[in-house]
Amino acid sequence: MPKDGQTPIKNKGGSVAAAVQEVLGMRLKSLRLARRLSLRDLAEATGTSASFISQLERGLTGASTASLNQMASALGVSVALLFAESAAQNHHGVLRRRERPSLPPSDGCRKMLLSRPPLSDMEVYVGEFEIGGSTGSGQYTHGDAHEMLIVLRGVVEVSLGEARHVLEEGDSVEYTTSTPHRTENIGSGRAEVMWIIAPPTSARAELDQYTTWKPPAAR
């Protein structure tokens, strides 16, 4: 009998089924490695076994709908993305500046999401800072991923724990997202930075807070 949420692959339409299983296996492995999860880590998160996930990644077995839902949830993606052979190859996501989803401005900063959900291997944001604007009064952390900040315009101070770095246009800094960090515009004009995070650390509920922002109507 099938175990660990396995679904036997039937001979009928075998070539199609095999192709689907191959895509699923490649995507599953790619997403798991991007999130730095071992086979055992994913197995524990989904209530399955490392051997089952290994077989699934190699296209040797199928998975029940319940197991796929659990895996998608553990990886922070939709079930549909598990079957996407390559989002980059099949979709060219053009995002106009005026259409960037953003959070409401806070502390003199407007943060915008550039990467389109569901996030796969990385997430990218842009922050626009008024003079004296910042990411908040205190430092913050999120997950344990790799983050790069690039200054697109202006002069900012990036605080990483006890360290302070003054960065100008074109400068960048890298750190782990588990390091307490904060960004502040210390220049005499507006500043703009880009954050690149891999693998993603934001949950879907957080991403859903980003909406296309429209400035208040002129009075």
C-alpha angles and dihedrals in degrees: 000000000000115000136197093023093307121162116201115239108236124215094235108101087359097164092055093044091049091051092050092048090050092053091046092049094049094047093046093051093044093051093044093052092044088058092046093240123151121218088257093050092054092043092054091047092052102035093243132105135267091239092054093051090047090054091046092052090051092050093245097124142019130235134228121247090251092054092048091051090051093049094047090050093048091050094044096239139105122265088243091061090057088066096044106111092204126343089197094053097044102040134041104201108204112187119188117216092240091054098053112132110234145173118248110275112271133177089000093303132109113197118201131193115227102173115077121236135272086063116212119173104355146001127223129199137176123209124200115200130198116216105294092009121142145174089261143301094286141035120266141195134206124188123312106282136126115271131187124191118199122189110227097176139001132004124300138176116225115200116204109181105299094344123096124200126187109208130188133195110310095017122120140187133198130208143144117273089234088068111094105249142175136178127210133179105235096167131100094250141035118303133206129194137177125220121202116189127185125217100018118256100186121102119225091251090060093049091051089065090069112093135167102279122220121192117237114275114263113260 
